[in-house]
Amino acid sequence: MPVDAIAIIAHELRNPLNAMLGFSEMMRVEKFGPHSDPRYREYSEIMHVATQKLVRICNHLLDGDLAADGMVSATLGIISAKKVINQTVRLYGAMAQERGVTLTMSVDKEFPGLLVDAEVLEGILGNLVSNAIKFTPSGGCVAVEARVTEKDGAAILVVTDSGVGMAPETIKNILHGLPVSPGVGLHGDVGSGFGLGLVMKRLAKLGIHLAFRNNAGEGTSVIITFPGPLTQKST
């Protein structure tokens, strides 16, 4: 797509997004009175954060500093995996609930800080979690874990689902950067086929390892392993 066309689309999207940002802020702070149910305030906060992210993406597109893999110049800093996972679970909690899927999270106490861009990691986890929800049947579960392996003390993030599993050919294509055919989830969600490939490119760019553990007919685990230089233990 021509650069000018991308800039026009970003500009046209940014205007309504800024309006949504203003309305979600008013709802978040209960400007016109308290909500009848506290969950509305929580959802307003989630909407506000998600809209802020979309506005930032539009700004990056207009500035011309968004790469083909959706990444901008990284803002590295030691971040809390628990905070990022919690934000992701909050953002996709309603999606999981609507589809009858249980979404959980757990973080080891000894899990180290991560030297990565928080927004990039949120995007990666968001892709993995939303994909897992789409292909997990009602009554199933999706779990996001941050743990340290007993064998070598490596810091890993794992997204596990009890869905239909992935075809070996699909996994092979993702790992080799090959195209993946768009699919339709169990709940009617239509996929683009780009999500997991995008995750792979972003992780490779950061020097982070991605692996799949496929339990035929019983779901999939996606394992992200962080190299030692990108971790920092608490002192």
C-alpha positions in Angstrom: 0.0 0.0 0.0 1.4 3.4 -0.9 2.8 5.5 2.0 0.4 8.4 1.3 -2.6 6.0 1.5 -1.4 4.6 4.9 -1.0 8.2 6.2 -4.5 9.1 5.1 -6.0 6.0 6.7 -4.1 6.7 9.9 -5.3 10.3 9.9 -8.9 9.4 9.3 -8.8 6.7 12.1 -7.1 9.0 14.6 -10.0 11.6 14.6 -12.7 9.2 15.8 -10.2 7.4 18.1 -9.5 10.7 19.8 -13.2 11.2 20.3 -13.4 7.7 21.8 -10.5 8.6 24.0 -12.3 11.6 25.4 -15.6 9.7 26.0 -13.8 6.8 27.7 -11.9 9.2 29.9 -15.2 10.8 31.0 -16.7 7.3 31.7 -13.5 6.2 33.5 -13.6 9.1 36.0 -17.4 9.0 36.3 -17.7 12.6 35.3 -21.5 12.6 35.3 -22.0 10.3 38.2 -21.1 6.9 39.6 -21.7 3.8 37.5 -24.4 1.4 38.6 -22.0 -1.5 38.5 -18.2 -1.1 39.3 -17.4 -3.3 36.3 -18.4 -0.5 34.0 -15.5 1.7 35.5 -13.1 -1.2 35.0 -14.2 -1.7 31.4 -14.0 2.0 30.7 -10.4 1.9 32.0 -9.6 -1.0 29.6 -11.2 0.8 26.7 -9.2 4.0 27.5 -5.9 2.1 27.6 -6.6 0.2 24.4 -7.7 3.4 22.5 -4.5 5.2 23.7 -2.5 2.4 22.1 -4.4 2.7 18.8 -3.8 6.5 18.8 -0.1 5.9 19.3 0.0 3.5 16.4 -1.7 6.1 14.2 0.8 8.7 15.3 3.7 6.4 14.4 2.2 5.8 11.0 1.8 9.5 10.4 5.4 10.1 11.5 6.6 7.3 9.3 8.5 5.5 12.0 6.4 2.2 12.1 8.3 -0.7 10.6 6.7 -3.5 8.5 6.5 -5.7 11.6 4.6 -3.1 13.6 7.5 -2.1 15.7 9.0 1.3 16.4 12.4 2.2 17.9 12.4 0.2 21.2 12.2 1.9 24.5 14.1 -0.6 26.6 13.7 -0.7 30.3 13.3 -3.2 33.1 9.6 -4.1 33.2 7.4 -6.3 35.4 6.1 -9.4 33.5 3.3 -9.5 36.1 2.1 -6.0 35.2 2.2 -6.8 31.4 0.4 -10.1 31.8 -2.2 -8.6 34.1 -2.9 -5.8 31.5 -3.3 -8.4 28.8 -5.6 -10.6 30.8 -7.7 -7.6 31.7 -7.9 -6.5 28.0 -9.0 -9.9 26.7 -11.0 -11.0 29.7 -14.3 -9.9 28.3 -13.5 -11.7 25.0 -12.8 -14.9 26.8 -15.9 -14.6 29.0 -18.2 -13.9 26.0 -16.9 -17.2 24.4 -17.2 -19.2 27.6 -13.4 -19.6 28.0 -11.6 -19.3 31.3 -8.6 -17.0 31.1 -6.0 -17.2 34.0 -2.5 -16.0 34.8 0.3 -16.9 37.2 3.7 -15.5 37.8 6.5 -17.1 39.8 7.7 -15.0 42.7 11.3 -15.4 41.5 10.5 -14.4 37.9 13.1 -11.7 36.9 12.5 -8.3 35.4 12.6 -8.2 31.6 14.7 -5.8 29.6 12.2 -5.2 26.8 9.8 -2.6 25.5 6.6 -3.0 27.5 4.3 -2.0 24.6 6.0 -4.5 22.2 5.6 -7.3 24.8 2.0 -6.4 25.3 1.4 -6.6 21.6 3.1 -10.1 21.4 1.1 -11.4 24.4 -2.1 -9.9 23.0 -1.7 -11.7 19.7 -1.0 -15.1 21.4 -3.8 -14.8 24.0 -6.5 -13.6 21.5 -5.5 -16.4 19.1 -5.7 -19.0 21.9 -9.2 -17.8 22.9 -10.4 -18.0 19.3 -9.5 -21.6 18.9 -10.5 -22.8 22.4 -14.1 -24.2 22.8 -16.5 -23.0 25.3 -15.8 -24.6 28.7 -12.0 -24.6 27.8 -9.2 -22.5 29.3 -6.3 -20.3 28.3 -3.5 -19.8 30.8 -0.7 -17.2 30.8 2.3 -18.1 32.9 5.6 -16.5 33.7 8.0 -19.0 35.3 11.6 -20.0 35.8 12.5 -23.4 34.6 13.9 -25.9 37.1 16.4 -27.3 34.6 18.4 -24.2 33.7 16.7 -21.3 35.4 15.6 -19.8 32.2 12.8 -17.1 32.3 9.9 -18.2 30.1 6.4 -16.9 29.3 3.9 -19.6 28.3 0.5 -19.3 26.8 -1.4 -22.6 26.9 -4.8 -23.4 25.6 -7.1 -26.4 25.7 -8.2 -25.8 22.1 -8.0 -27.8 18.9 -4.2 -27.7 18.5 -2.2 -26.6 15.5 -1.3 -28.5 12.4 2.4 -29.4 12.2 2.6 -27.7 8.8 1.2 -24.4 10.3 3.8 -24.5 13.0 6.6 -25.2 10.5 5.5 -22.2 8.3 5.4 -19.9 11.3 8.9 -20.9 12.4 10.3 -20.4 8.9 8.5 -17.1 8.3 6.3 -18.6 5.6 2.7 -17.5 5.0 -0.1 -19.0 7.0 -3.6 -19.4 5.6 -6.3 -17.4 7.2 -8.5 -19.4 9.5 -11.9 -19.2 11.2 -11.9 -19.8 15.0 -14.3 -22.0 16.9 -16.5 -19.0 17.8 -16.7 -17.6 14.3 -13.7 -15.2 14.6 -12.0 -14.7 11.2 -8.3 -14.6 11.3 -6.0 -12.8 8.9 -3.2 -15.4 9.1 -0.7 -12.6 10.0 -0.8 -12.7 13.8 1.6 -15.5 14.7 4.0 -14.6 11.9 4.1 -11.0 13.3 4.9 -12.4 16.7 7.7 -14.5 15.3 9.2 -11.5 13.5 9.1 -9.3 16.6 10.6 -11.9 18.9 13.4 -12.7 16.4 14.2 -9.0 16.1 14.6 -8.9 19.9 16.7 -12.0 20.0 14.0 -13.9 21.9 13.2 -17.6 21.2 9.7 -18.9 20.3 8.7 -22.6 20.5 5.4 -24.5 20.1 4.4 -27.6 22.1 1.4 -29.1 20.3 -0.7 -31.6 22.2 -2.8 -33.2 19.3 -6.4 -32.6 19.9 -5.7 -31.1 23.4 -4.4 -27.7 22.7 -1.2 -25.8 22.2 1.5 -24.2 24.4 3.5 -21.3 23.0 6.7 -20.8 24.9 8.8 -17.6 24.8 12.3 -17.9 26.3 14.2 -14.8 27.2 18.0 -14.9 27.0 20.0 -14.0 30.1 21.0 -10.5 28.9 17.3 -9.6 28.7 16.6 -10.5 32.3 17.4 -8.9 35.6 16.9 -10.6 38.9 15.5 -8.6 41.8 18.0 -7.6 44.4 
